[in-house]
Amino acid sequence: MKTPHVVVIGSSNTDMVVKTAHLPKPGETVVGGTFVMAPGGKGANQAVAAARLGAKTTFIAKVGDDLFGRQAVAGYEQEGINTGWVLRDPQRATGVALILVDDCGENLISVASGANEALSPADIDRAAEAIRSADIVVMQLETPLPTVCRAAEIAAAAGVPVILDPAPAPSQPLPEELLRHITYLKPNESEAERLTGIAVVDQATAQAAADRLLAAGPKCVVVTLGARGALVVEQAGHGLMVPPHPVSAVDSTAAGDAFCGAWAVALARGESPLAAARFAAVAGALAASRMGAQPSLPTEAEVRRAASCA
């Protein structure tokens, strides 16, 4: 089987995670947490996920010229990721995420974007050949929107399919031209609501939101619904549910990134969106059963073993 080439364009952060019994309310201090520091960032998480699942992976990103940046790049190289397009910014620090996780695996996250904000359309132009050589391109919204748009434009012109994970939820509607260049769109409930104005509370409302997004240009929309699974929509009004893989959730921080990276790898191998989503659902569940972002991401052997035992 051909090894797929996945190009991930996105953020690189250092995650500082505190595990607590419950998430604090505004003004409340919760004592007694466990602290973990680990590499993160949605782009980096998805690149590591793809690499561990067997893809040849190239990561296009920007980090600071600091300790966290150097540690991040060294970690990507240990995963076998091509870091030739992980750029260093001498003016900005590497991105940092402060994460609180409760005993149920729910989280609160605040991010200082740092060098991620400096990844520019000009940087993407310089990496255009890497994008054109991909079997699939994966992006999120933790880097500037003009940068995401330029990368989607280059990929679409070269006939390379693009996955957009619209996270964090955008504060403004996505440009129509961007949506026309996207092949696969993967929002969660809150992101689907932000993009469409439809409150996603069940399968019917997820279908309505997906239909509206599908009409904007993507060929497939997958709305991830947490513990309820995911809705895969390739044709308006005809979504198919992928049930969740049963696990005991510990930390959901990178579950969506594991899903996205796994979905990209399976799609790049030629699987249908539905079959790819089933594979991705197992990867996401395994990630949610472990602490941390990148430390939680499973290998291909782990995903296939868990799928066969389900």
N, C-alpha and C positions, 0 to 999 in steps of 0.2 A: 504494500500500500504506500502511495506517495506521501511523503511528509509534508503537511501543509505549511505554508509560510503566512504567519499572522503578524501584521504590523499594528502595534498599539500606539496611539498618540494621546498623551494625557499627562496627568499629574504624578509627581513624586513627592511624598511627604514622609516625615518621621512621626509615628503615632505614639502618643503618651496616653496610656490606658489605665484607668482606675476602676477596679471591680468593686461594687458596693452592693449592700443588701437591697437598697432601693434608690431610684434616681431622686436627687434633691429637688425640692420646690424652690422657686425664686426666694433668695434670702436664707435658705436652709443650708447648714453644714452637716454632711454625713461623715461620720468617723468610722474607721475600721476597714478601709478598702485595701485591696492588693494592687500594687503598681507594676505595670509592664511597659517597657519601651520597645517598639518594634517598627520595622519599615512598613510604610503604607502609602496611601494615595490611590485613588481609584484607577488611574492609568497604570501605575506600577503593579497594583494588585492584579489587574486583568492580564498584564504581561506575564507575571509570574504564574498565574493560573494556566495560561496557554502553554507556557514552557513546560510546566510539570505534567501537563496532559499530552505532551509529545509533539507539540508544534515547534517548528523553527520560528523563533520569535525575535522581532526587531522592535525596540522601544524608542520612540521619539519624544523627548521631554527636555526640561530644563531644571537644573538644580543650582544651588549656590556653591560658591567656591569655599566650602567650609567642611567641618568634620562630618556633619550629617549627610552632606552631599557625597563626600568621598565614601562613607560607609554604605550609602545606598547603591552607588555604582558598583562597588565591590560585591555587594550582595547579588545584584542582577547578573554580574559576570559568573558568579558561582552557580547560578541557575541556568547558565548556558544562553542567556539572552544577549543579542547583539546590541552593545551600548554605544556604537559609533555615532549615534545621533542623540545621545544624552548630553546636552550642552551644559557648559558651566557659565553662570552669570556672576561676575565679580562684584556687582553692586547690590544684589539681593540675597537674602538668606534662603536656604532650602525650606520648602513648605513644612509646616508643623500642624498636626491635628491633635486636639485635646478631646479625649473620648471617655465618657462615663458609661459603664455597663452594669445593669442590675442582675439579680439572681435569675430572672426569667430570660435573660439574653437581650433585652431591649436596650437601646443606647441613645445617648445624646452626644452630638459631635460639633465642635467649633474648630474652624480651620483658619490658620494664617497662611495665605497662599504663597507669599514670598516669590521665589523665582518662577513658579508656575505662571504667574501673571505676565511674565516677560517672554513666554514662548510666542513668537510672532509669525504672521503670514510669511515674512521673508525667511524665517527659519524653516518653514514648511517647504518653501520653494527650493531651498538648498537640499532638502531631503526628498525631493520629488521622485527621484529614481527608485528609492527604497519603497515608496508608496506604490509606484507603478508595477513593481516586481511582486507585490503581495498577492496571495490568494484571497485575502479578506483584510479589511482595515477596521479597527475598533477605536471608537472615540467616546469621550464623556464631555461634561461641561465644567470641569475644574480648571480649564485653560480658557483664554479669551475666545469669545464667540467668533470674531473674524478669522482667527486661526483655525477653528473647527470648520468654518465655511470654506476656507481655502483648501484645506486637506480633502474635504468631501468633493470639491470641484475637481481637483487633480485625479482623485480615485475614479470618479464617475467618468471623466473623459477617457480614462484608460480601461474602462470596463471592469474595474475592480469593485466588488460589492462592499458596502459600508454598513457597519453596525453603529448606531448611536444609542448610547445609554444616557438619557437626558437627566443626569444627576450631577450636582444637586438640582432640584426642581428649578427651572428657569423663572426669573422674575418678569420676563416679558415673552410674548409669543416668539416662537422660533421663525426665522425668515422662511418664506415660501420656497425660495431657491434652495436653501439647505435641505428642506424636507423632500424636494424633488430629487436631490442627489443621494438621499439615504435609501438603502435597500431594506434594512431591518431596523426597526425602532423598538427599544425595550424599556418602557417606563414601568415604575411601580404604581401603586394606587394614587399616591399623592402627586406624583409627576404627571400621570395621566389626567388627573383633575386640573392641575395647573395649566396643562397644555390645551385642554378642551373646555374647561368650565363645567364639566360633568362630574359630580361627586361619585366616586367609585366606591360602592359599598357592598356589591355582590356581583355575580357573574353577568347579570343583565346590564348593569351600569358599566361594567368593564367592557362588555361587547359594544355598547353605544359609544364609549370613548374611543375604543379601537377602530370602530367604523369611521368615526370622524377623522382620526389620524390617518387611516388608510387612504381616505379620499384626498389627502394632501400630498401624496406621492410615494410613500414607502410601499414596497411589495408585500411586506409582512410586518405585523405589529404583535408583540408579545407583552401582555400586561402581567407582571408578576404580582401575586396576591398573598405573599407571605405564607402563613401556615395553611392557606387554602389552595396553594399550588399556583399555576400560571395558565393564562388563556392565550392560545395561539390563534391568530386571525390572519388568514391569507385572502379571504373573500368576505366582503361585508355581510354581516348577519349569520356567518357560519363559523364561529369560533369553536375550538376544541380545547377542553380542559386537560391539563397535565397535572395529575394529582401530586401532592407533596410526598417526598420520601420521608418516612418516619424516623425522627431522631429526637434526642433530648437536647433542646437548644441551650447553649451556654453563652454564646456571643455572636450576634447577628452582623457584626461590623462589616465583614467582607463577604457575606453570603451572596449578595447581589453581584459582586465582582466575580466570584467563583462561577456563578451562573453564566455571566456574560462571557467570561473567558472560555468556559467549556462549550457554550453555544457557538462561539466563533470557530473553535477547533473542529467541532462536529460538522458545521456548515461547510467549512473549508475542505473537509474530507468528502463532501458530496452528499451528506445526509439531508433529508428533508427538514424544514423548519420544525415540524412536530417531533420527529425522531431526535433531532438535535436538542430540542427543549427537554425531552425526557432524560437524556444524558446530563444536560445542564442542571436539571432539578436535583439529581443525586449529588452532583458536585457542590451545589449551593447548600444542600442540607448537611453534608459532611463538614463544610466550613463553619456552619452555624453551631456545630457540636463541639467546637474547639475555641480556645481563647486566642485573641490576636487577629490581625489582618493577614499578612502574608504567612505567618506560621501556621495558620489554620487551613491553608489551601491544599487540597488533596492531589495525589498523583493519579495518573490514568489507571494504574493497577488497583488503587483503592476505590476509585469510582466504579470500575467494572466489577470488582468483588462485591461491593455493596449493592449494586444493581442486580446481580445474580442471586443475592440472598433475599431480595425484597419479595 
